[in-house]
Amino acid sequence: MSDPNEALAAYARAIMGGVGAERIVGREERNESWREADCEVTLRQRDYRFDNGVLVRRAIEMDDYPSELACSECWITYEVLELGMSPGIEPLRKSFDNACREAYWLRYHADAAF
């Protein structure tokens, strides 16, 4: 028997402007920043409302600390806040410690459809 749940990756891909982006019917954004030790930290949260009532938050927290890494550390989280008319979404929350890991996850799940 197939799993009726939808993939969070499909919603994330739409948020990033890929397949399904036309299903986003609303967006709210909140930004804040603060000093921590010797760097400035910025948090950007965007809540995306889809045409089926699903509400997903994408949050990115990053600092301005110099890094020599090809993919510098930041904290990215996708979180389902409301299921709307969806039968279920898995996982309900997914976090990454850099944008390269997020991009890999999105590519890995590229075949997941809405």
Jmol script that loads the backbone (N, CA, C; Angstrom):
load data "model"
ATOM      1  N   MET A   1       0.848  -1.180   0.000  1.00  0.00           N
ATOM      2  CA  MET A   1       0.000   0.000   0.000  1.00  0.00           C
ATOM      3  C   MET A   1       0.892   1.242   0.000  1.00  0.00           C
ATOM      4  N   SER A   2       0.557   2.237  -0.811  1.00  0.00           N
ATOM      5  CA  SER A   2       1.396   3.423  -0.915  1.00  0.00           C
ATOM      6  C   SER A   2       1.104   4.397   0.227  1.00  0.00           C
ATOM      7  N   ASP A   3       2.117   5.181   0.552  1.00  0.00           N
ATOM      8  CA  ASP A   3       2.021   6.164   1.618  1.00  0.00           C
ATOM      9  C   ASP A   3       1.287   7.402   1.092  1.00  0.00           C
ATOM     10  N   PRO A   4       0.186   7.815   1.734  1.00  0.00           N
ATOM     11  CA  PRO A   4      -0.563   8.972   1.242  1.00  0.00           C
ATOM     12  C   PRO A   4       0.105  10.309   1.568  1.00  0.00           C
ATOM     13  N   ASN A   5       1.141  10.288   2.397  1.00  0.00           N
ATOM     14  CA  ASN A   5       1.784  11.534   2.796  1.00  0.00           C
ATOM     15  C   ASN A   5       2.557  12.160   1.643  1.00  0.00           C
ATOM     16  N   GLU A   6       2.606  13.486   1.660  1.00  0.00           N
ATOM     17  CA  GLU A   6       3.366  14.238   0.670  1.00  0.00           C
ATOM     18  C   GLU A   6       4.779  14.468   1.203  1.00  0.00           C
ATOM     19  N   ALA A   7       5.703  14.755   0.300  1.00  0.00           N
ATOM     20  CA  ALA A   7       7.094  14.993   0.691  1.00  0.00           C
ATOM     21  C   ALA A   7       7.313  16.477   0.977  1.00  0.00           C
ATOM     22  N   LEU A   8       7.933  16.778   2.118  1.00  0.00           N
ATOM     23  CA  LEU A   8       8.292  18.153   2.438  1.00  0.00           C
ATOM     24  C   LEU A   8       9.188  18.726   1.345  1.00  0.00           C
ATOM     25  N   ALA A   9      10.022  17.888   0.738  1.00  0.00           N
ATOM     26  CA  ALA A   9      10.937  18.353  -0.310  1.00  0.00           C
ATOM     27  C   ALA A   9      10.187  18.983  -1.478  1.00  0.00           C
ATOM     28  N   ALA A  10       9.000  18.492  -1.803  1.00  0.00           N
ATOM     29  CA  ALA A  10       8.223  19.071  -2.903  1.00  0.00           C
ATOM     30  C   ALA A  10       7.814  20.507  -2.571  1.00  0.00           C
ATOM     31  N   TYR A  11       7.430  20.754  -1.333  1.00  0.00           N
ATOM     32  CA  TYR A  11       7.081  22.110  -0.911  1.00  0.00           C
ATOM     33  C   TYR A  11       8.331  22.989  -0.879  1.00  0.00           C
ATOM     34  N   ALA A  12       9.445  22.440  -0.402  1.00  0.00           N
ATOM     35  CA  ALA A  12      10.697  23.195  -0.357  1.00  0.00           C
ATOM     36  C   ALA A  12      11.134  23.589  -1.764  1.00  0.00           C
ATOM     37  N   ARG A  13      10.989  22.674  -2.706  1.00  0.00           N
ATOM     38  CA  ARG A  13      11.365  22.960  -4.090  1.00  0.00           C
ATOM     39  C   ARG A  13      10.506  24.108  -4.645  1.00  0.00           C
ATOM     40  N   ALA A  14       9.224  24.109  -4.331  1.00  0.00           N
ATOM     41  CA  ALA A  14       8.346  25.202  -4.762  1.00  0.00           C
ATOM     42  C   ALA A  14       8.789  26.524  -4.135  1.00  0.00           C
ATOM     43  N   ILE A  15       9.146  26.492  -2.864  1.00  0.00           N
ATOM     44  CA  ILE A  15       9.620  27.687  -2.169  1.00  0.00           C
ATOM     45  C   ILE A  15      10.859  28.247  -2.850  1.00  0.00           C
ATOM     46  N   MET A  16      11.709  27.366  -3.340  1.00  0.00           N
ATOM     47  CA  MET A  16      12.945  27.786  -4.001  1.00  0.00           C
ATOM     48  C   MET A  16      12.712  28.186  -5.463  1.00  0.00           C
ATOM     49  N   GLY A  17      11.451  28.206  -5.892  1.00  0.00           N
ATOM     50  CA  GLY A  17      11.131  28.670  -7.236  1.00  0.00           C
ATOM     51  C   GLY A  17      11.040  27.584  -8.283  1.00  0.00           C
ATOM     52  N   GLY A  18      11.046  26.344  -7.863  1.00  0.00           N
ATOM     53  CA  GLY A  18      10.978  25.229  -8.800  1.00  0.00           C
ATOM     54  C   GLY A  18       9.551  24.804  -9.084  1.00  0.00           C
ATOM     55  N   VAL A  19       9.402  23.549  -9.450  1.00  0.00           N
ATOM     56  CA  VAL A  19       8.090  22.978  -9.771  1.00  0.00           C
ATOM     57  C   VAL A  19       7.134  23.188  -8.600  1.00  0.00           C
ATOM     58  N   GLY A  20       5.950  23.675  -8.897  1.00  0.00           N
ATOM     59  CA  GLY A  20       4.946  23.892  -7.861  1.00  0.00           C
ATOM     60  C   GLY A  20       4.928  25.302  -7.310  1.00  0.00           C
ATOM     61  N   ALA A  21       5.857  26.158  -7.742  1.00  0.00           N
ATOM     62  CA  ALA A  21       5.931  27.522  -7.208  1.00  0.00           C
ATOM     63  C   ALA A  21       4.633  28.288  -7.429  1.00  0.00           C
ATOM     64  N   GLU A  22       3.929  27.950  -8.506  1.00  0.00           N
ATOM     65  CA  GLU A  22       2.670  28.643  -8.794  1.00  0.00           C
ATOM     66  C   GLU A  22       1.600  28.333  -7.758  1.00  0.00           C
ATOM     67  N   ARG A  23       1.812  27.317  -6.940  1.00  0.00           N
ATOM     68  CA  ARG A  23       0.844  26.955  -5.901  1.00  0.00           C
ATOM     69  C   ARG A  23       0.980  27.818  -4.650  1.00  0.00           C
ATOM     70  N   ILE A  24       2.008  28.643  -4.573  1.00  0.00           N
ATOM     71  CA  ILE A  24       2.188  29.533  -3.419  1.00  0.00           C
ATOM     72  C   ILE A  24       1.246  30.717  -3.591  1.00  0.00           C
ATOM     73  N   VAL A  25       0.357  30.895  -2.619  1.00  0.00           N
ATOM     74  CA  VAL A  25      -0.650  31.954  -2.722  1.00  0.00           C
ATOM     75  C   VAL A  25      -0.405  33.098  -1.738  1.00  0.00           C
ATOM     76  N   GLY A  26       0.563  32.948  -0.843  1.00  0.00           N
ATOM     77  CA  GLY A  26       0.866  34.006   0.108  1.00  0.00           C
ATOM     78  C   GLY A  26       2.221  33.799   0.747  1.00  0.00           C
ATOM     79  N   ARG A  27       2.815  34.914   1.172  1.00  0.00           N
ATOM     80  CA  ARG A  27       4.122  34.843   1.819  1.00  0.00           C
ATOM     81  C   ARG A  27       4.239  35.975   2.828  1.00  0.00           C
ATOM     82  N   GLU A  28       4.724  35.640   4.023  1.00  0.00           N
ATOM     83  CA  GLU A  28       5.012  36.641   5.054  1.00  0.00           C
ATOM     84  C   GLU A  28       6.465  36.485   5.457  1.00  0.00           C
ATOM     85  N   GLU A  29       7.129  37.615   5.685  1.00  0.00           N
ATOM     86  CA  GLU A  29       8.557  37.577   6.011  1.00  0.00           C
ATOM     87  C   GLU A  29       8.833  38.342   7.295  1.00  0.00           C
ATOM     88  N   ARG A  30       9.788  37.818   8.054  1.00  0.00           N
ATOM     89  CA  ARG A  30      10.235  38.473   9.287  1.00  0.00           C
ATOM     90  C   ARG A  30      11.752  38.369   9.331  1.00  0.00           C
ATOM     91  N   ASN A  31      12.413  39.479   9.586  1.00  0.00           N
ATOM     92  CA  ASN A  31      13.870  39.512   9.680  1.00  0.00           C
ATOM     93  C   ASN A  31      14.277  40.106  11.015  1.00  0.00           C
ATOM     94  N   GLU A  32      15.343  39.569  11.570  1.00  0.00           N
ATOM     95  CA  GLU A  32      15.920  40.167  12.772  1.00  0.00           C
ATOM     96  C   GLU A  32      17.415  39.885  12.782  1.00  0.00           C
ATOM     97  N   SER A  33      18.143  40.711  13.502  1.00  0.00           N
ATOM     98  CA  SER A  33      19.585  40.494  13.630  1.00  0.00           C
ATOM     99  C   SER A  33      20.027  40.916  15.019  1.00  0.00           C
ATOM    100  N   TRP A  34      21.143  40.349  15.453  1.00  0.00           N
ATOM    101  CA  TRP A  34      21.689  40.630  16.766  1.00  0.00           C
ATOM    102  C   TRP A  34      23.185  40.334  16.754  1.00  0.00           C
ATOM    103  N   ARG A  35      23.872  40.850  17.749  1.00  0.00           N
ATOM    104  CA  ARG A  35      25.312  40.608  17.887  1.00  0.00           C
ATOM    105  C   ARG A  35      25.523  39.441  18.831  1.00  0.00           C
ATOM    106  N   GLU A  36      26.451  38.598  18.447  1.00  0.00           N
ATOM    107  CA  GLU A  36      26.797  37.429  19.248  1.00  0.00           C
ATOM    108  C   GLU A  36      28.309  37.288  19.203  1.00  0.00           C
ATOM    109  N   ALA A  37      28.959  37.410  20.351  1.00  0.00           N
ATOM    110  CA  ALA A  37      30.427  37.372  20.419  1.00  0.00           C
ATOM    111  C   ALA A  37      30.977  38.451  19.485  1.00  0.00           C
ATOM    112  N   ASP A  38      31.746  38.055  18.481  1.00  0.00           N
ATOM    113  CA  ASP A  38      32.357  39.048  17.594  1.00  0.00           C
ATOM    114  C   ASP A  38      31.764  39.026  16.183  1.00  0.00           C
ATOM    115  N   CYS A  39      30.497  38.659  16.075  1.00  0.00           N
ATOM    116  CA  CYS A  39      29.866  38.649  14.751  1.00  0.00           C
ATOM    117  C   CYS A  39      28.397  39.061  14.852  1.00  0.00           C
ATOM    118  N   GLU A  40      27.838  39.406  13.714  1.00  0.00           N
ATOM    119  CA  GLU A  40      26.415  39.730  13.636  1.00  0.00           C
ATOM    120  C   GLU A  40      25.672  38.533  13.069  1.00  0.00           C
ATOM    121  N   VAL A  41      24.568  38.188  13.711  1.00  0.00           N
ATOM    122  CA  VAL A  41      23.745  37.055  13.291  1.00  0.00           C
ATOM    123  C   VAL A  41      22.448  37.605  12.701  1.00  0.00           C
ATOM    124  N   THR A  42      22.036  37.037  11.580  1.00  0.00           N
ATOM    125  CA  THR A  42      20.801  37.441  10.912  1.00  0.00           C
ATOM    126  C   THR A  42      19.880  36.239  10.795  1.00  0.00           C
ATOM    127  N   LEU A  43      18.617  36.443  11.122  1.00  0.00           N
ATOM    128  CA  LEU A  43      17.596  35.407  10.977  1.00  0.00           C
ATOM    129  C   LEU A  43      16.535  35.923  10.015  1.00  0.00           C
ATOM    130  N   ARG A  44      16.270  35.140   8.964  1.00  0.00           N
ATOM    131  CA  ARG A  44      15.206  35.477   8.015  1.00  0.00           C
ATOM    132  C   ARG A  44      14.209  34.329   8.003  1.00  0.00           C
ATOM    133  N   GLN A  45      12.979  34.630   8.370  1.00  0.00           N
ATOM    134  CA  GLN A  45      11.914  33.624   8.356  1.00  0.00           C
ATOM    135  C   GLN A  45      10.873  34.035   7.330  1.00  0.00           C
ATOM    136  N   ARG A  46      10.512  33.085   6.486  1.00  0.00           N
ATOM    137  CA  ARG A  46       9.439  33.315   5.520  1.00  0.00           C
ATOM    138  C   ARG A  46       8.424  32.196   5.670  1.00  0.00           C
ATOM    139  N   ASP A  47       7.168  32.580   5.806  1.00  0.00           N
ATOM    140  CA  ASP A  47       6.070  31.620   5.881  1.00  0.00           C
ATOM    141  C   ASP A  47       5.358  31.612   4.535  1.00  0.00           C
ATOM    142  N   TYR A  48       5.227  30.431   3.943  1.00  0.00           N
ATOM    143  CA  TYR A  48       4.620  30.271   2.622  1.00  0.00           C
ATOM    144  C   TYR A  48       3.291  29.534   2.756  1.00  0.00           C
ATOM    145  N   ARG A  49       2.237  30.145   2.226  1.00  0.00           N
ATOM    146  CA  ARG A  49       0.908  29.537   2.215  1.00  0.00           C
ATOM    147  C   ARG A  49       0.666  28.979   0.813  1.00  0.00           C
ATOM    148  N   PHE A  50       0.273  27.703   0.760  1.00  0.00           N
ATOM    149  CA  PHE A  50       0.003  27.040  -0.508  1.00  0.00           C
ATOM    150  C   PHE A  50      -1.497  26.986  -0.757  1.00  0.00           C
ATOM    151  N   ASP A  51      -1.868  26.744  -2.012  1.00  0.00           N
ATOM    152  CA  ASP A  51      -3.284  26.764  -2.392  1.00  0.00           C
ATOM    153  C   ASP A  51      -4.112  25.662  -1.732  1.00  0.00           C
ATOM    154  N   ASN A  52      -3.472  24.673  -1.127  1.00  0.00           N
ATOM    155  CA  ASN A  52      -4.207  23.626  -0.405  1.00  0.00           C
ATOM    156  C   ASN A  52      -4.258  23.898   1.104  1.00  0.00           C
ATOM    157  N   GLY A  53      -3.839  25.095   1.519  1.00  0.00           N
ATOM    158  CA  GLY A  53      -3.895  25.476   2.923  1.00  0.00           C
ATOM    159  C   GLY A  53      -2.650  25.149   3.728  1.00  0.00           C
ATOM    160  N   VAL A  54      -1.703  24.432   3.148  1.00  0.00           N
ATOM    161  CA  VAL A  54      -0.465  24.088   3.850  1.00  0.00           C
ATOM    162  C   VAL A  54       0.334  25.368   4.101  1.00  0.00           C
ATOM    163  N   LEU A  55       0.925  25.468   5.293  1.00  0.00           N
ATOM    164  CA  LEU A  55       1.777  26.596   5.657  1.00  0.00           C
ATOM    165  C   LEU A  55       3.141  26.042   6.049  1.00  0.00           C
ATOM    166  N   VAL A  56       4.181  26.474   5.331  1.00  0.00           N
ATOM    167  CA  VAL A  56       5.545  26.004   5.576  1.00  0.00           C
ATOM    168  C   VAL A  56       6.429  27.209   5.862  1.00  0.00           C
ATOM    169  N   ARG A  57       7.241  27.099   6.904  1.00  0.00           N
ATOM    170  CA  ARG A  57       8.213  28.144   7.245  1.00  0.00           C
ATOM    171  C   ARG A  57       9.601  27.698   6.795  1.00  0.00           C
ATOM    172  N   ARG A  58      10.302  28.611   6.131  1.00  0.00           N
ATOM    173  CA  ARG A  58      11.720  28.405   5.823  1.00  0.00           C
ATOM    174  C   ARG A  58      12.479  29.476   6.589  1.00  0.00           C
ATOM    175  N   ALA A  59      13.379  29.047   7.459  1.00  0.00           N
ATOM    176  CA  ALA A  59      14.167  29.970   8.272  1.00  0.00           C
ATOM    177  C   ALA A  59      15.639  29.780   7.946  1.00  0.00           C
ATOM    178  N   ILE A  60      16.351  30.893   7.805  1.00  0.00           N
ATOM    179  CA  ILE A  60      17.791  30.858   7.566  1.00  0.00           C
ATOM    180  C   ILE A  60      18.451  31.744   8.609  1.00  0.00           C
ATOM    181  N   GLU A  61      19.377  31.162   9.351  1.00  0.00           N
ATOM    182  CA  GLU A  61      20.160  31.921  10.320  1.00  0.00           C
ATOM    183  C   GLU A  61      21.610  31.859   9.875  1.00  0.00           C
ATOM    184  N   MET A  62      22.233  33.030   9.732  1.00  0.00           N
ATOM    185  CA  MET A  62      23.634  33.066   9.312  1.00  0.00           C
ATOM    186  C   MET A  62      24.351  34.180  10.049  1.00  0.00           C
ATOM    187  N   ASP A  63      25.662  34.055  10.090  1.00  0.00           N
ATOM    188  CA  ASP A  63      26.455  35.097  10.718  1.00  0.00           C
ATOM    189  C   ASP A  63      27.469  35.626   9.712  1.00  0.00           C
ATOM    190  N   ASP A  64      28.111  36.731  10.078  1.00  0.00           N
ATOM    191  CA  ASP A  64      29.087  37.336   9.175  1.00  0.00           C
ATOM    192  C   ASP A  64      30.525  36.973   9.551  1.00  0.00           C
ATOM    193  N   TYR A  65      30.674  35.894  10.316  1.00  0.00           N
ATOM    194  CA  TYR A  65      32.010  35.445  10.703  1.00  0.00           C
ATOM    195  C   TYR A  65      32.731  34.924   9.454  1.00  0.00           C
ATOM    196  N   PRO A  66      33.960  35.391   9.204  1.00  0.00           N
ATOM    197  CA  PRO A  66      34.687  34.958   8.001  1.00  0.00           C
ATOM    198  C   PRO A  66      34.882  33.440   7.970  1.00  0.00           C
ATOM    199  N   SER A  67      34.688  32.865   6.791  1.00  0.00           N
ATOM    200  CA  SER A  67      34.841  31.426   6.626  1.00  0.00           C
ATOM    201  C   SER A  67      35.562  31.139   5.322  1.00  0.00           C
ATOM    202  N   GLU A  68      36.443  30.161   5.357  1.00  0.00           N
ATOM    203  CA  GLU A  68      37.158  29.760   4.149  1.00  0.00           C
ATOM    204  C   GLU A  68      36.521  28.532   3.520  1.00  0.00           C
ATOM    205  N   LEU A  69      35.424  28.068   4.073  1.00  0.00           N
ATOM    206  CA  LEU A  69      34.746  26.892   3.540  1.00  0.00           C
ATOM    207  C   LEU A  69      34.049  27.220   2.228  1.00  0.00           C
ATOM    208  N   ALA A  70      34.033  26.257   1.318  1.00  0.00           N
ATOM    209  CA  ALA A  70      33.345  26.445   0.036  1.00  0.00           C
ATOM    210  C   ALA A  70      31.855  26.659   0.264  1.00  0.00           C
ATOM    211  N   CYS A  71      31.333  26.007   1.270  1.00  0.00           N
ATOM    212  CA  CYS A  71      29.914  26.152   1.600  1.00  0.00           C
ATOM    213  C   CYS A  71      29.845  26.510   3.084  1.00  0.00           C
ATOM    214  N   SER A  72      29.855  27.791   3.365  1.00  0.00           N
ATOM    215  CA  SER A  72      29.960  28.224   4.753  1.00  0.00           C
ATOM    216  C   SER A  72      28.734  27.847   5.577  1.00  0.00           C
ATOM    217  N   GLU A  73      28.989  27.733   6.863  1.00  0.00           N
ATOM    218  CA  GLU A  73      27.966  27.292   7.802  1.00  0.00           C
ATOM    219  C   GLU A  73      26.839  28.319   7.917  1.00  0.00           C
ATOM    220  N   CYS A  74      25.628  27.811   7.875  1.00  0.00           N
ATOM    221  CA  CYS A  74      24.423  28.579   8.180  1.00  0.00           C
ATOM    222  C   CYS A  74      23.404  27.542   8.642  1.00  0.00           C
ATOM    223  N   TRP A  75      22.283  27.981   9.133  1.00  0.00           N
ATOM    224  CA  TRP A  75      21.299  27.040   9.652  1.00  0.00           C
ATOM    225  C   TRP A  75      19.994  27.279   8.914  1.00  0.00           C
ATOM    226  N   ILE A  76      19.551  26.274   8.189  1.00  0.00           N
ATOM    227  CA  ILE A  76      18.344  26.363   7.366  1.00  0.00           C
ATOM    228  C   ILE A  76      17.344  25.342   7.889  1.00  0.00           C
ATOM    229  N   THR A  77      16.122  25.786   8.117  1.00  0.00           N
ATOM    230  CA  THR A  77      15.085  24.892   8.624  1.00  0.00           C
ATOM    231  C   THR A  77      13.801  25.078   7.827  1.00  0.00           C
ATOM    232  N   TYR A  78      13.200  23.953   7.462  1.00  0.00           N
ATOM    233  CA  TYR A  78      11.853  23.935   6.893  1.00  0.00           C
ATOM    234  C   TYR A  78      10.959  23.314   7.953  1.00  0.00           C
ATOM    235  N   GLU A  79       9.815  23.950   8.201  1.00  0.00           N
ATOM    236  CA  GLU A  79       8.903  23.426   9.212  1.00  0.00           C
ATOM    237  C   GLU A  79       7.459  23.598   8.747  1.00  0.00           C
ATOM    238  N   VAL A  80       6.704  22.511   8.796  1.00  0.00           N
ATOM    239  CA  VAL A  80       5.285  22.562   8.449  1.00  0.00           C
ATOM    240  C   VAL A  80       4.537  23.117   9.660  1.00  0.00           C
ATOM    241  N   LEU A  81       3.885  24.260   9.480  1.00  0.00           N
ATOM    242  CA  LEU A  81       3.146  24.895  10.570  1.00  0.00           C
ATOM    243  C   LEU A  81       1.671  24.515  10.556  1.00  0.00           C
ATOM    244  N   GLU A  82       1.121  24.311   9.347  1.00  0.00           N
ATOM    245  CA  GLU A  82      -0.286  23.907   9.204  1.00  0.00           C
ATOM    246  C   GLU A  82      -0.388  22.928   8.045  1.00  0.00           C
ATOM    247  N   LEU A  83      -1.163  21.860   8.239  1.00  0.00           N
ATOM    248  CA  LEU A  83      -1.327  20.846   7.195  1.00  0.00           C
ATOM    249  C   LEU A  83      -2.392  21.208   6.161  1.00  0.00           C
ATOM    250  N   GLY A  84      -3.280  22.128   6.478  1.00  0.00           N
ATOM    251  CA  GLY A  84      -4.329  22.478   5.522  1.00  0.00           C
ATOM    252  C   GLY A  84      -5.106  21.240   5.099  1.00  0.00           C
ATOM    253  N   MET A  85      -5.276  21.051   3.795  1.00  0.00           N
ATOM    254  CA  MET A  85      -6.014  19.898   3.272  1.00  0.00           C
ATOM    255  C   MET A  85      -5.086  18.749   2.882  1.00  0.00           C
ATOM    256  N   SER A  86      -3.822  18.832   3.243  1.00  0.00           N
ATOM    257  CA  SER A  86      -2.876  17.762   2.931  1.00  0.00           C
ATOM    258  C   SER A  86      -3.174  16.543   3.800  1.00  0.00           C
ATOM    259  N   PRO A  87      -3.027  15.333   3.249  1.00  0.00           N
ATOM    260  CA  PRO A  87      -3.226  14.127   4.059  1.00  0.00           C
ATOM    261  C   PRO A  87      -2.100  13.932   5.077  1.00  0.00           C
ATOM    262  N   GLY A  88      -1.010  14.654   4.903  1.00  0.00           N
ATOM    263  CA  GLY A  88       0.149  14.554   5.779  1.00  0.00           C
ATOM    264  C   GLY A  88       1.395  14.900   4.993  1.00  0.00           C
ATOM    265  N   ILE A  89       2.406  15.392   5.685  1.00  0.00           N
ATOM    266  CA  ILE A  89       3.669  15.763   5.045  1.00  0.00           C
ATOM    267  C   ILE A  89       4.787  15.171   5.877  1.00  0.00           C
ATOM    268  N   GLU A  90       5.738  14.549   5.204  1.00  0.00           N
ATOM    269  CA  GLU A  90       6.883  13.963   5.912  1.00  0.00           C
ATOM    270  C   GLU A  90       8.175  14.421   5.281  1.00  0.00           C
ATOM    271  N   PRO A  91       9.160  14.742   6.089  1.00  0.00           N
ATOM    272  CA  PRO A  91       9.047  14.971   7.533  1.00  0.00           C
ATOM    273  C   PRO A  91       8.357  16.310   7.788  1.00  0.00           C
ATOM    274  N   LEU A  92       7.927  16.532   9.002  1.00  0.00           N
ATOM    275  CA  LEU A  92       7.298  17.807   9.348  1.00  0.00           C
ATOM    276  C   LEU A  92       8.334  18.906   9.559  1.00  0.00           C
ATOM    277  N   ARG A  93       9.587  18.500   9.772  1.00  0.00           N
ATOM    278  CA  ARG A  93      10.672  19.461  10.002  1.00  0.00           C
ATOM    279  C   ARG A  93      11.963  18.883   9.445  1.00  0.00           C
ATOM    280  N   LYS A  94      12.752  19.733   8.799  1.00  0.00           N
ATOM    281  CA  LYS A  94      14.044  19.311   8.249  1.00  0.00           C
ATOM    282  C   LYS A  94      15.014  20.464   8.411  1.00  0.00           C
ATOM    283  N   SER A  95      16.228  20.163   8.905  1.00  0.00           N
ATOM    284  CA  SER A  95      17.238  21.195   9.136  1.00  0.00           C
ATOM    285  C   SER A  95      18.536  20.848   8.427  1.00  0.00           C
ATOM    286  N   PHE A  96      19.272  21.888   8.058  1.00  0.00           N
ATOM    287  CA  PHE A  96      20.566  21.746   7.393  1.00  0.00           C
ATOM    288  C   PHE A  96      21.546  22.712   8.038  1.00  0.00           C
ATOM    289  N   ASP A  97      22.845  22.369   7.983  1.00  0.00           N
ATOM    290  CA  ASP A  97      23.843  23.266   8.550  1.00  0.00           C
ATOM    291  C   ASP A  97      24.611  24.040   7.487  1.00  0.00           C
ATOM    292  N   ASN A  98      24.210  23.904   6.215  1.00  0.00           N
ATOM    293  CA  ASN A  98      24.731  24.760   5.152  1.00  0.00           C
ATOM    294  C   ASN A  98      23.862  24.615   3.901  1.00  0.00           C
ATOM    295  N   ALA A  99      24.008  25.550   2.984  1.00  0.00           N
ATOM    296  CA  ALA A  99      23.173  25.565   1.776  1.00  0.00           C
ATOM    297  C   ALA A  99      23.504  24.417   0.832  1.00  0.00           C
ATOM    298  N   CYS A 100      24.719  23.895   0.878  1.00  0.00           N
ATOM    299  CA  CYS A 100      25.086  22.764   0.015  1.00  0.00           C
ATOM    300  C   CYS A 100      24.293  21.515   0.402  1.00  0.00           C
ATOM    301  N   ARG A 101      24.130  21.281   1.678  1.00  0.00           N
ATOM    302  CA  ARG A 101      23.341  20.120   2.131  1.00  0.00           C
ATOM    303  C   ARG A 101      21.874  20.273   1.732  1.00  0.00           C
ATOM    304  N   GLU A 102      21.360  21.494   1.841  1.00  0.00           N
ATOM    305  CA  GLU A 102      19.982  21.755   1.412  1.00  0.00           C
ATOM    306  C   GLU A 102      19.839  21.465  -0.085  1.00  0.00           C
ATOM    307  N   ALA A 103      20.774  21.962  -0.888  1.00  0.00           N
ATOM    308  CA  ALA A 103      20.720  21.759  -2.342  1.00  0.00           C
ATOM    309  C   ALA A 103      20.790  20.275  -2.691  1.00  0.00           C
ATOM    310  N   TYR A 104      21.632  19.524  -1.985  1.00  0.00           N
ATOM    311  CA  TYR A 104      21.736  18.084  -2.234  1.00  0.00           C
ATOM    312  C   TYR A 104      20.403  17.394  -1.934  1.00  0.00           C
ATOM    313  N   TRP A 105      19.798  17.742  -0.800  1.00  0.00           N
ATOM    314  CA  TRP A 105      18.509  17.159  -0.409  1.00  0.00           C
ATOM    315  C   TRP A 105      17.447  17.454  -1.457  1.00  0.00           C
ATOM    316  N   LEU A 106      17.410  18.682  -1.955  1.00  0.00           N
ATOM    317  CA  LEU A 106      16.430  19.045  -2.977  1.00  0.00           C
ATOM    318  C   LEU A 106      16.667  18.265  -4.268  1.00  0.00           C
ATOM    319  N   ARG A 107      17.930  18.112  -4.667  1.00  0.00           N
ATOM    320  CA  ARG A 107      18.234  17.324  -5.877  1.00  0.00           C
ATOM    321  C   ARG A 107      17.871  15.863  -5.678  1.00  0.00           C
ATOM    322  N   TYR A 108      18.183  15.320  -4.510  1.00  0.00           N
ATOM    323  CA  TYR A 108      17.904  13.915  -4.216  1.00  0.00           C
ATOM    324  C   TYR A 108      16.409  13.615  -4.331  1.00  0.00           C
ATOM    325  N   HIS A 109      15.600  14.560  -3.891  1.00  0.00           N
ATOM    326  CA  HIS A 109      14.149  14.367  -3.900  1.00  0.00           C
ATOM    327  C   HIS A 109      13.480  15.029  -5.108  1.00  0.00           C
ATOM    328  N   ALA A 110      14.240  15.302  -6.143  1.00  0.00           N
ATOM    329  CA  ALA A 110      13.711  16.020  -7.312  1.00  0.00           C
ATOM    330  C   ALA A 110      12.577  15.278  -8.001  1.00  0.00           C
ATOM    331  N   ASP A 111      12.504  13.966  -7.855  1.00  0.00           N
ATOM    332  CA  ASP A 111      11.444  13.204  -8.513  1.00  0.00           C
ATOM    333  C   ASP A 111      10.134  13.216  -7.735  1.00  0.00           C
ATOM    334  N   ALA A 112      10.168  13.693  -6.494  1.00  0.00           N
ATOM    335  CA  ALA A 112       8.928  13.747  -5.700  1.00  0.00           C
ATOM    336  C   ALA A 112       7.994  14.767  -6.333  1.00  0.00           C
ATOM    337  N   ALA A 113       6.767  14.389  -6.505  1.00  0.00           N
ATOM    338  CA  ALA A 113       5.801  15.280  -7.167  1.00  0.00           C
ATOM    339  C   ALA A 113       4.751  15.755  -6.181  1.00  0.00           C
ATOM    340  N   PHE A 114       4.133  16.871  -6.509  1.00  0.00           N
ATOM    341  CA  PHE A 114       3.036  17.397  -5.695  1.00  0.00           C
ATOM    342  C   PHE A 114       1.852  16.495  -5.814  1.00  0.00           C
TER     343      PHE A 114
END
end "model"
wireframe off; spacefill off
backbone 0.3
color backbone group
